[in-house]
Each structure stands twice: as structure tokens, then as C-alpha cells.
Amino acid sequence: MSVHWIMAADVPVMKEGIFHTQIIFLKEDPAKTEDAELIGEMCVILTEKV
């Protein structure tokens, strides 16, 4: 499944002593998906601070 990136915000968020980076993205052709109301999804990936 291809993903269309609309914003990749490198904003560190402190949660439980771990820095996270929030990336907000949209599915490609969200109107064709069954869950069309869930257009925007957010995934949090771990980032390491050196």
C-alpha cells in the first residue's frame, strides 16, 4: 500500500523518558478506502538523541 506524505514534522515529544517523532500522513486515494472517514493517520516512531 502506497502512502502519500503530507507532513513529516520532526518534533520531539517526551513520553516516558523516550523521545518520539510524530509523522502525520494520508493514505493514497483515501476516498476509495472503506474507512474513508479515517483520512489522516498518525504513527509515532522512536528517535534516538545522540
mmCIF file of the N, C-alpha and C atoms, coordinates in Angstrom:
data_MODEL
# 
_entry.id   MODEL 
# 
loop_
_atom_site.group_PDB 
_atom_site.id 
_atom_site.type_symbol 
_atom_site.label_atom_id 
_atom_site.label_alt_id 
_atom_site.label_comp_id 
_atom_site.label_asym_id 
_atom_site.label_entity_id 
_atom_site.label_seq_id 
_atom_site.pdbx_PDB_ins_code 
_atom_site.Cartn_x 
_atom_site.Cartn_y 
_atom_site.Cartn_z 
_atom_site.occupancy 
_atom_site.B_iso_or_equiv 
_atom_site.pdbx_formal_charge 
_atom_site.auth_seq_id 
_atom_site.auth_comp_id 
_atom_site.auth_asym_id 
_atom_site.auth_atom_id 
_atom_site.pdbx_PDB_model_num 
ATOM 1   N N  . MET A 1 1  ? 0.845   -1.191 0.000  1.00 0.00 ? 1  MET A N  1 
ATOM 2   C CA . MET A 1 1  ? 0.000   0.000  0.000  1.00 0.00 ? 1  MET A CA 1 
ATOM 3   C C  . MET A 1 1  ? 0.880   1.240  0.000  1.00 0.00 ? 1  MET A C  1 
ATOM 4   N N  . SER A 1 2  ? 0.683   2.067  -0.982 1.00 0.00 ? 2  SER A N  1 
ATOM 5   C CA . SER A 1 2  ? 1.480   3.283  -1.061 1.00 0.00 ? 2  SER A CA 1 
ATOM 6   C C  . SER A 1 2  ? 0.911   4.351  -0.134 1.00 0.00 ? 2  SER A C  1 
ATOM 7   N N  . VAL A 1 3  ? 1.783   5.190  0.349  1.00 0.00 ? 3  VAL A N  1 
ATOM 8   C CA . VAL A 1 3  ? 1.383   6.228  1.301  1.00 0.00 ? 3  VAL A CA 1 
ATOM 9   C C  . VAL A 1 3  ? 1.775   7.588  0.757  1.00 0.00 ? 3  VAL A C  1 
ATOM 10  N N  . HIS A 1 4  ? 0.860   8.531  0.865  1.00 0.00 ? 4  HIS A N  1 
ATOM 11  C CA . HIS A 1 4  ? 1.125   9.894  0.406  1.00 0.00 ? 4  HIS A CA 1 
ATOM 12  C C  . HIS A 1 4  ? 1.439   10.758 1.622  1.00 0.00 ? 4  HIS A C  1 
ATOM 13  N N  . TRP A 1 5  ? 2.676   11.240 1.690  1.00 0.00 ? 5  TRP A N  1 
ATOM 14  C CA . TRP A 1 5  ? 3.092   12.028 2.843  1.00 0.00 ? 5  TRP A CA 1 
ATOM 15  C C  . TRP A 1 5  ? 2.671   13.481 2.669  1.00 0.00 ? 5  TRP A C  1 
ATOM 16  N N  . ILE A 1 6  ? 1.947   14.002 3.656  1.00 0.00 ? 6  ILE A N  1 
ATOM 17  C CA . ILE A 1 6  ? 1.567   15.407 3.592  1.00 0.00 ? 6  ILE A CA 1 
ATOM 18  C C  . ILE A 1 6  ? 2.399   16.243 4.554  1.00 0.00 ? 6  ILE A C  1 
ATOM 19  N N  . MET A 1 7  ? 2.875   15.629 5.630  1.00 0.00 ? 7  MET A N  1 
ATOM 20  C CA . MET A 1 7  ? 3.696   16.382 6.566  1.00 0.00 ? 7  MET A CA 1 
ATOM 21  C C  . MET A 1 7  ? 4.564   15.428 7.365  1.00 0.00 ? 7  MET A C  1 
ATOM 22  N N  . ALA A 1 8  ? 5.819   15.751 7.468  1.00 0.00 ? 8  ALA A N  1 
ATOM 23  C CA . ALA A 1 8  ? 6.726   14.980 8.307  1.00 0.00 ? 8  ALA A CA 1 
ATOM 24  C C  . ALA A 1 8  ? 7.370   15.937 9.300  1.00 0.00 ? 8  ALA A C  1 
ATOM 25  N N  . ALA A 1 9  ? 6.736   16.073 10.440 1.00 0.00 ? 9  ALA A N  1 
ATOM 26  C CA . ALA A 1 9  ? 7.196   17.037 11.432 1.00 0.00 ? 9  ALA A CA 1 
ATOM 27  C C  . ALA A 1 9  ? 8.214   16.388 12.361 1.00 0.00 ? 9  ALA A C  1 
ATOM 28  N N  . ASP A 1 10 ? 9.422   16.891 12.340 1.00 0.00 ? 10 ASP A N  1 
ATOM 29  C CA . ASP A 1 10 ? 10.459  16.375 13.226 1.00 0.00 ? 10 ASP A CA 1 
ATOM 30  C C  . ASP A 1 10 ? 10.366  17.091 14.564 1.00 0.00 ? 10 ASP A C  1 
ATOM 31  N N  . VAL A 1 11 ? 9.287   16.810 15.277 1.00 0.00 ? 11 VAL A N  1 
ATOM 32  C CA . VAL A 1 11 ? 9.042   17.455 16.564 1.00 0.00 ? 11 VAL A CA 1 
ATOM 33  C C  . VAL A 1 11 ? 9.209   16.418 17.667 1.00 0.00 ? 11 VAL A C  1 
ATOM 34  N N  . PRO A 1 12 ? 10.276  16.529 18.439 1.00 0.00 ? 12 PRO A N  1 
ATOM 35  C CA . PRO A 1 12 ? 10.487  15.561 19.513 1.00 0.00 ? 12 PRO A CA 1 
ATOM 36  C C  . PRO A 1 12 ? 9.454   15.720 20.618 1.00 0.00 ? 12 PRO A C  1 
ATOM 37  N N  . VAL A 1 13 ? 8.859   14.602 21.008 1.00 0.00 ? 13 VAL A N  1 
ATOM 38  C CA . VAL A 1 13 ? 7.869   14.610 22.080 1.00 0.00 ? 13 VAL A CA 1 
ATOM 39  C C  . VAL A 1 13 ? 8.358   13.686 23.186 1.00 0.00 ? 13 VAL A C  1 
ATOM 40  N N  . MET A 1 14 ? 8.463   14.232 24.396 1.00 0.00 ? 14 MET A N  1 
ATOM 41  C CA . MET A 1 14 ? 8.968   13.435 25.505 1.00 0.00 ? 14 MET A CA 1 
ATOM 42  C C  . MET A 1 14 ? 7.831   12.617 26.095 1.00 0.00 ? 14 MET A C  1 
ATOM 43  N N  . LYS A 1 15 ? 7.962   11.292 26.007 1.00 0.00 ? 15 LYS A N  1 
ATOM 44  C CA . LYS A 1 15 ? 6.944   10.425 26.579 1.00 0.00 ? 15 LYS A CA 1 
ATOM 45  C C  . LYS A 1 15 ? 7.627   9.261  27.278 1.00 0.00 ? 15 LYS A C  1 
ATOM 46  N N  . GLU A 1 16 ? 7.433   9.170  28.571 1.00 0.00 ? 16 GLU A N  1 
ATOM 47  C CA . GLU A 1 16 ? 8.009   8.082  29.359 1.00 0.00 ? 16 GLU A CA 1 
ATOM 48  C C  . GLU A 1 16 ? 9.524   8.026  29.207 1.00 0.00 ? 16 GLU A C  1 
ATOM 49  N N  . GLY A 1 17 ? 10.137  9.195  29.144 1.00 0.00 ? 17 GLY A N  1 
ATOM 50  C CA . GLY A 1 17 ? 11.593  9.250  29.088 1.00 0.00 ? 17 GLY A CA 1 
ATOM 51  C C  . GLY A 1 17 ? 12.179  8.920  27.732 1.00 0.00 ? 17 GLY A C  1 
ATOM 52  N N  . ILE A 1 18 ? 11.320  8.820  26.707 1.00 0.00 ? 18 ILE A N  1 
ATOM 53  C CA . ILE A 1 18 ? 11.799  8.485  25.371 1.00 0.00 ? 18 ILE A CA 1 
ATOM 54  C C  . ILE A 1 18 ? 11.350  9.568  24.400 1.00 0.00 ? 18 ILE A C  1 
ATOM 55  N N  . PHE A 1 19 ? 12.262  9.986  23.535 1.00 0.00 ? 19 PHE A N  1 
ATOM 56  C CA . PHE A 1 19 ? 11.909  10.974 22.531 1.00 0.00 ? 19 PHE A CA 1 
ATOM 57  C C  . PHE A 1 19 ? 11.215  10.300 21.358 1.00 0.00 ? 19 PHE A C  1 
ATOM 58  N N  . HIS A 1 20 ? 10.082  10.845 20.972 1.00 0.00 ? 20 HIS A N  1 
ATOM 59  C CA . HIS A 1 20 ? 9.337   10.318 19.842 1.00 0.00 ? 20 HIS A CA 1 
ATOM 60  C C  . HIS A 1 20 ? 9.261   11.386 18.755 1.00 0.00 ? 20 HIS A C  1 
ATOM 61  N N  . THR A 1 21 ? 9.099   10.943 17.533 1.00 0.00 ? 21 THR A N  1 
ATOM 62  C CA . THR A 1 21 ? 8.899   11.865 16.418 1.00 0.00 ? 21 THR A CA 1 
ATOM 63  C C  . THR A 1 21 ? 7.560   11.565 15.781 1.00 0.00 ? 21 THR A C  1 
ATOM 64  N N  . GLN A 1 22 ? 6.728   12.586 15.686 1.00 0.00 ? 22 GLN A N  1 
ATOM 65  C CA . GLN A 1 22 ? 5.401   12.396 15.125 1.00 0.00 ? 22 GLN A CA 1 
ATOM 66  C C  . GLN A 1 22 ? 5.424   12.612 13.624 1.00 0.00 ? 22 GLN A C  1 
ATOM 67  N N  . ILE A 1 23 ? 4.878   11.651 12.900 1.00 0.00 ? 23 ILE A N  1 
ATOM 68  C CA . ILE A 1 23 ? 4.772   11.780 11.448 1.00 0.00 ? 23 ILE A CA 1 
ATOM 69  C C  . ILE A 1 23 ? 3.314   11.608 11.054 1.00 0.00 ? 23 ILE A C  1 
ATOM 70  N N  . ILE A 1 24 ? 2.754   12.636 10.445 1.00 0.00 ? 24 ILE A N  1 
ATOM 71  C CA . ILE A 1 24 ? 1.358   12.593 10.025 1.00 0.00 ? 24 ILE A CA 1 
ATOM 72  C C  . ILE A 1 24 ? 1.315   12.363 8.520  1.00 0.00 ? 24 ILE A C  1 
ATOM 73  N N  . PHE A 1 25 ? 0.499   11.412 8.107  1.00 0.00 ? 25 PHE A N  1 
ATOM 74  C CA . PHE A 1 25 ? 0.446   11.105 6.689  1.00 0.00 ? 25 PHE A CA 1 
ATOM 75  C C  . PHE A 1 25 ? -0.970  10.740 6.275  1.00 0.00 ? 25 PHE A C  1 
ATOM 76  N N  . LEU A 1 26 ? -1.222  10.788 4.996  1.00 0.00 ? 26 LEU A N  1 
ATOM 77  C CA . LEU A 1 26 ? -2.511  10.395 4.437  1.00 0.00 ? 26 LEU A CA 1 
ATOM 78  C C  . LEU A 1 26 ? -2.330  9.198  3.523  1.00 0.00 ? 26 LEU A C  1 
ATOM 79  N N  . LYS A 1 27 ? -3.352  8.360  3.492  1.00 0.00 ? 27 LYS A N  1 
ATOM 80  C CA . LYS A 1 27 ? -3.325  7.255  2.543  1.00 0.00 ? 27 LYS A CA 1 
ATOM 81  C C  . LYS A 1 27 ? -3.521  7.801  1.131  1.00 0.00 ? 27 LYS A C  1 
ATOM 82  N N  . GLU A 1 28 ? -2.983  7.100  0.178  1.00 0.00 ? 28 GLU A N  1 
ATOM 83  C CA . GLU A 1 28 ? -3.186  7.499  -1.209 1.00 0.00 ? 28 GLU A CA 1 
ATOM 84  C C  . GLU A 1 28 ? -4.592  7.093  -1.621 1.00 0.00 ? 28 GLU A C  1 
ATOM 85  N N  . ASP A 1 29 ? -5.334  8.027  -2.230 1.00 0.00 ? 29 ASP A N  1 
ATOM 86  C CA . ASP A 1 29 ? -6.732  7.816  -2.601 1.00 0.00 ? 29 ASP A CA 1 
ATOM 87  C C  . ASP A 1 29 ? -7.566  7.369  -1.398 1.00 0.00 ? 29 ASP A C  1 
ATOM 88  N N  . PRO A 1 30 ? -7.709  8.222  -0.381 1.00 0.00 ? 30 PRO A N  1 
ATOM 89  C CA . PRO A 1 30 ? -8.440  7.831  0.825  1.00 0.00 ? 30 PRO A CA 1 
ATOM 90  C C  . PRO A 1 30 ? -9.928  7.620  0.565  1.00 0.00 ? 30 PRO A C  1 
ATOM 91  N N  . ALA A 1 31 ? -10.452 8.234  -0.497 1.00 0.00 ? 31 ALA A N  1 
ATOM 92  C CA . ALA A 1 31 ? -11.883 8.117  -0.776 1.00 0.00 ? 31 ALA A CA 1 
ATOM 93  C C  . ALA A 1 31 ? -12.243 6.721  -1.264 1.00 0.00 ? 31 ALA A C  1 
ATOM 94  N N  . LYS A 1 32 ? -11.236 5.981  -1.733 1.00 0.00 ? 32 LYS A N  1 
ATOM 95  C CA . LYS A 1 32 ? -11.506 4.646  -2.258 1.00 0.00 ? 32 LYS A CA 1 
ATOM 96  C C  . LYS A 1 32 ? -11.388 3.576  -1.176 1.00 0.00 ? 32 LYS A C  1 
ATOM 97  N N  . THR A 1 33 ? -10.997 3.992  0.015  1.00 0.00 ? 33 THR A N  1 
ATOM 98  C CA . THR A 1 33 ? -10.857 3.024  1.093  1.00 0.00 ? 33 THR A CA 1 
ATOM 99  C C  . THR A 1 33 ? -12.172 2.882  1.835  1.00 0.00 ? 33 THR A C  1 
ATOM 100 N N  . GLU A 1 34 ? -12.337 1.765  2.526  1.00 0.00 ? 34 GLU A N  1 
ATOM 101 C CA . GLU A 1 34 ? -13.580 1.524  3.253  1.00 0.00 ? 34 GLU A CA 1 
ATOM 102 C C  . GLU A 1 34 ? -13.728 2.487  4.419  1.00 0.00 ? 34 GLU A C  1 
ATOM 103 N N  . ASP A 1 35 ? -12.620 2.780  5.083  1.00 0.00 ? 35 ASP A N  1 
ATOM 104 C CA . ASP A 1 35 ? -12.665 3.727  6.196  1.00 0.00 ? 35 ASP A CA 1 
ATOM 105 C C  . ASP A 1 35 ? -12.271 5.109  5.697  1.00 0.00 ? 35 ASP A C  1 
ATOM 106 N N  . ALA A 1 36 ? -13.142 5.685  4.882  1.00 0.00 ? 36 ALA A N  1 
ATOM 107 C CA . ALA A 1 36 ? -12.837 6.979  4.272  1.00 0.00 ? 36 ALA A CA 1 
ATOM 108 C C  . ALA A 1 36 ? -12.823 8.096  5.314  1.00 0.00 ? 36 ALA A C  1 
ATOM 109 N N  . GLU A 1 37 ? -13.522 7.882  6.450  1.00 0.00 ? 37 GLU A N  1 
ATOM 110 C CA . GLU A 1 37 ? -13.547 8.921  7.470  1.00 0.00 ? 37 GLU A CA 1 
ATOM 111 C C  . GLU A 1 37 ? -12.198 9.011  8.176  1.00 0.00 ? 37 GLU A C  1 
ATOM 112 N N  . LEU A 1 38 ? -11.437 7.912  8.114  1.00 0.00 ? 38 LEU A N  1 
ATOM 113 C CA . LEU A 1 38 ? -10.115 7.931  8.728  1.00 0.00 ? 38 LEU A CA 1 
ATOM 114 C C  . LEU A 1 38 ? -9.088  8.354  7.693  1.00 0.00 ? 38 LEU A C  1 
ATOM 115 N N  . ILE A 1 39 ? -9.218  9.593  7.240  1.00 0.00 ? 39 ILE A N  1 
ATOM 116 C CA . ILE A 1 39 ? -8.325  10.079 6.188  1.00 0.00 ? 39 ILE A CA 1 
ATOM 117 C C  . ILE A 1 39 ? -6.913  10.261 6.736  1.00 0.00 ? 39 ILE A C  1 
ATOM 118 N N  . GLY A 1 40 ? -6.821  10.912 7.879  1.00 0.00 ? 40 GLY A N  1 
ATOM 119 C CA . GLY A 1 40 ? -5.500  11.167 8.444  1.00 0.00 ? 40 GLY A CA 1 
ATOM 120 C C  . GLY A 1 40 ? -5.122  10.117 9.463  1.00 0.00 ? 40 GLY A C  1 
ATOM 121 N N  . GLU A 1 41 ? -3.894  9.634  9.369  1.00 0.00 ? 41 GLU A N  1 
ATOM 122 C CA . GLU A 1 41 ? -3.389  8.686  10.347 1.00 0.00 ? 41 GLU A CA 1 
ATOM 123 C C  . GLU A 1 41 ? -2.102  9.235  10.924 1.00 0.00 ? 41 GLU A C  1 
ATOM 124 N N  . MET A 1 42 ? -1.811  8.849  12.143 1.00 0.00 ? 42 MET A N  1 
ATOM 125 C CA . MET A 1 42 ? -0.584  9.315  12.775 1.00 0.00 ? 42 MET A CA 1 
ATOM 126 C C  . MET A 1 42 ? 0.185   8.121  13.319 1.00 0.00 ? 42 MET A C  1 
ATOM 127 N N  . CYS A 1 43 ? 1.437   8.056  12.986 1.00 0.00 ? 43 CYS A N  1 
ATOM 128 C CA . CYS A 1 43 ? 2.272   6.999  13.543 1.00 0.00 ? 43 CYS A CA 1 
ATOM 129 C C  . CYS A 1 43 ? 3.435   7.650  14.269 1.00 0.00 ? 43 CYS A C  1 
ATOM 130 N N  . VAL A 1 44 ? 3.835   7.047  15.364 1.00 0.00 ? 44 VAL A N  1 
ATOM 131 C CA . VAL A 1 44 ? 4.926   7.582  16.163 1.00 0.00 ? 44 VAL A CA 1 
ATOM 132 C C  . VAL A 1 44 ? 6.103   6.621  16.077 1.00 0.00 ? 44 VAL A C  1 
ATOM 133 N N  . ILE A 1 45 ? 7.230   7.141  15.631 1.00 0.00 ? 45 ILE A N  1 
ATOM 134 C CA . ILE A 1 45 ? 8.423   6.305  15.527 1.00 0.00 ? 45 ILE A CA 1 
ATOM 135 C C  . ILE A 1 45 ? 9.452   6.766  16.544 1.00 0.00 ? 45 ILE A C  1 
ATOM 136 N N  . LEU A 1 46 ? 10.237  5.817  17.002 1.00 0.00 ? 46 LEU A N  1 
ATOM 137 C CA . LEU A 1 46 ? 11.244  6.132  18.007 1.00 0.00 ? 46 LEU A CA 1 
ATOM 138 C C  . LEU A 1 46 ? 12.433  6.827  17.363 1.00 0.00 ? 46 LEU A C  1 
ATOM 139 N N  . THR A 1 47 ? 12.936  7.838  18.056 1.00 0.00 ? 47 THR A N  1 
ATOM 140 C CA . THR A 1 47 ? 14.130  8.528  17.576 1.00 0.00 ? 47 THR A CA 1 
ATOM 141 C C  . THR A 1 47 ? 15.157  8.544  18.700 1.00 0.00 ? 47 THR A C  1 
ATOM 142 N N  . GLU A 1 48 ? 16.401  8.403  18.340 1.00 0.00 ? 48 GLU A N  1 
ATOM 143 C CA . GLU A 1 48 ? 17.468  8.402  19.329 1.00 0.00 ? 48 GLU A CA 1 
ATOM 144 C C  . GLU A 1 48 ? 18.176  9.750  19.321 1.00 0.00 ? 48 GLU A C  1 
ATOM 145 N N  . LYS A 1 49 ? 18.292  10.338 20.498 1.00 0.00 ? 49 LYS A N  1 
ATOM 146 C CA . LYS A 1 49 ? 19.018  11.594 20.625 1.00 0.00 ? 49 LYS A CA 1 
ATOM 147 C C  . LYS A 1 49 ? 20.449  11.289 21.034 1.00 0.00 ? 49 LYS A C  1 
ATOM 148 N N  . VAL A 1 50 ? 21.392  11.742 20.209 1.00 0.00 ? 50 VAL A N  1 
ATOM 149 C CA . VAL A 1 50 ? 22.794  11.457 20.490 1.00 0.00 ? 50 VAL A CA 1 
ATOM 150 C C  . VAL A 1 50 ? 23.325  12.486 21.487 1.00 0.00 ? 50 VAL A C  1 
# 
